[in-house]
Amino acid sequence: MGTTTNRARSSDPRGKGTSTGQRNGSPSSQTGRAKQSERTAELREAVWQLVSQIPRGRIATYGQIARLAGYPSHARYVGRTLANLPKGSKLPWHRVLGADRTVSIRDGGGDAEQRRRLEREGVTFVGRRVPKGFLWEA
C-alpha cells in the first residue's frame, strides 16, 4: 500500500497554498484586505469628485471617469458606484453614459429620468445616442 499524506487545505479562493501556513484572518491577510478597502474608498471618492466636475450640458463615459481616476479598467465599478448613490444625492450621475454615448437601460425607469435630465440641460440625442460634441474634455 502507498503512503498518504494529509495536507491542510488552504482557504485561498485560487486554490493555492501558503508557504507560511498563514490562514485568512491572519495579520497579513487583514492588511491585504485593508489595503484593498482603502483603494476602493479612494476610487469611490475619485469617481464622486470627477463626476461633480462634469459641467452642465456635457457628458462623460464610465470608462472616461475610470481613466481619469487612474483605474482605466474599472468602468463597471464607476457604474456601480453611481448606481449606489444615496437617495437624494446632488451628484450629477445623469451626465455619465456608456462608451457608445447611450443611456444604459435600467429597471424602474431610471433611464428615462436620465434622458429627461440631460435634455433639460440642453443635451440632444440622435436616436439613443448623444453626439460626440457633448463629451466633456477634462
Rosetta blueprint (number, residue, H / E / L):
1 M L
2 G L
3 T L
4 T L
5 T L
6 N L
7 R L
8 A L
9 R L
10 S L
11 S L
12 D L
13 P L
14 R L
15 G L
16 K L
17 G L
18 T L
19 S L
20 T L
21 G L
22 Q L
23 R L
24 N L
25 G L
26 S L
27 P H
28 S H
29 S H
30 Q H
31 T H
32 G H
33 R H
34 A H
35 K H
36 Q H
37 S H
38 E H
39 R H
40 T H
41 A H
42 E H
43 L H
44 R H
45 E H
46 A H
47 V H
48 W H
49 Q H
50 L H
51 V H
52 S H
53 Q H
54 I L
55 P L
56 R L
57 G L
58 R L
59 I E
60 A E
61 T E
62 Y H
63 G H
64 Q H
65 I H
66 A H
67 R H
68 L H
69 A L
70 G L
71 Y L
72 P L
73 S L
74 H L
75 A H
76 R H
77 Y H
78 V H
79 G H
80 R H
81 T H
82 L H
83 A H
84 N L
85 L L
86 P L
87 K L
88 G L
89 S L
90 K L
91 L L
92 P L
93 W H
94 H H
95 R H
96 V E
97 L E
98 G L
99 A L
100 D L
101 R L
102 T E
103 V L
104 S L
105 I L
106 R L
107 D H
108 G H
109 G H
110 G H
111 D H
112 A H
113 E H
114 Q H
115 R H
116 R H
117 R H
118 L H
119 E H
120 R H
121 E L
122 G L
123 V L
124 T L
125 F L
126 V E
127 G L
128 R L
129 R E
130 V L
131 P L
132 K H
133 G H
134 F H
135 L E
136 W L
137 E L
138 A L
